[in-house]
């Protein structure tokens, strides 16, 4: 999936991207576990991480896009 597009299901982040980002965040939280050595997953996580640091939240659910900047 991530080899052919920047996000899981296309060219923009969707709810599923934020779900996976949260799961990985919980997995990596303690600092003892490391991200899997998967190139595309690592790149995707860096993009999602930079989006969360600038306070951008955007998701699309059932074809309706919602985006806000905090």
C-alpha positions as CSV (number, residue, x, y, z in Angstrom):
1,X,0.0,0.0,0.0
2,X,2.6,2.6,1.1
3,X,4.9,1.7,-1.8
4,X,2.4,3.1,-4.3
5,X,0.9,6.1,-2.4
6,X,2.0,8.4,0.4
7,X,-0.9,7.4,2.7
8,X,-2.6,4.0,3.3
9,X,-5.4,4.4,0.9
10,X,-4.4,7.3,-1.4
11,X,-2.8,10.7,-1.7
12,X,-4.2,12.2,1.5
13,X,-4.5,11.0,5.1
14,X,-7.7,9.3,6.1
15,X,-9.1,8.0,9.3
16,X,-7.3,4.7,8.9
17,X,-3.9,6.5,8.7
18,X,-4.6,8.1,12.1
19,X,-5.7,4.8,13.5
20,X,-2.5,3.1,12.5
21,X,-0.5,6.2,13.7
22,X,-2.1,5.8,17.1
23,X,-1.3,2.1,17.3
24,X,2.3,2.6,16.4
25,X,2.5,5.5,18.8
26,X,1.4,3.2,21.6
27,X,3.8,0.5,20.5
28,X,6.8,2.8,20.4
29,X,5.8,4.9,23.5
30,X,8.1,3.3,26.0
31,X,11.2,4.0,24.0
32,X,12.4,0.4,24.3
33,X,10.7,-0.9,21.2
34,X,11.8,0.2,17.7
35,X,9.9,0.9,14.6
36,X,10.1,-2.1,12.1
37,X,12.7,-1.6,9.5
38,X,10.2,-1.1,6.7
39,X,11.2,1.8,4.5
40,X,7.7,2.9,3.4
41,X,6.2,2.5,6.8
42,X,9.1,4.6,8.3
43,X,8.6,7.3,5.7
44,X,4.8,7.3,6.3
45,X,5.3,7.6,10.1
46,X,7.7,10.5,9.7
47,X,5.0,12.4,7.5
48,X,2.3,11.6,10.0
49,X,4.5,12.6,12.9
50,X,5.3,16.0,11.3
51,X,1.6,16.6,10.6
52,X,0.8,16.0,14.3
53,X,3.5,18.4,15.4
54,X,2.1,21.3,13.4
55,X,-1.4,20.7,14.7
56,X,-3.1,19.7,11.5
57,X,-5.9,17.2,11.8
58,X,-7.7,16.1,8.7
59,X,-9.6,13.0,8.0
60,X,-12.1,11.7,5.5
61,X,-15.0,9.5,6.5
62,X,-17.4,8.0,4.0
63,X,-16.4,10.6,1.4
64,X,-16.8,13.6,3.6
65,X,-13.6,15.5,4.3
66,X,-13.1,17.3,7.5
67,X,-10.0,19.3,8.3
68,X,-9.1,21.8,11.0
69,X,-5.9,23.5,12.0
70,X,-5.4,24.0,15.8
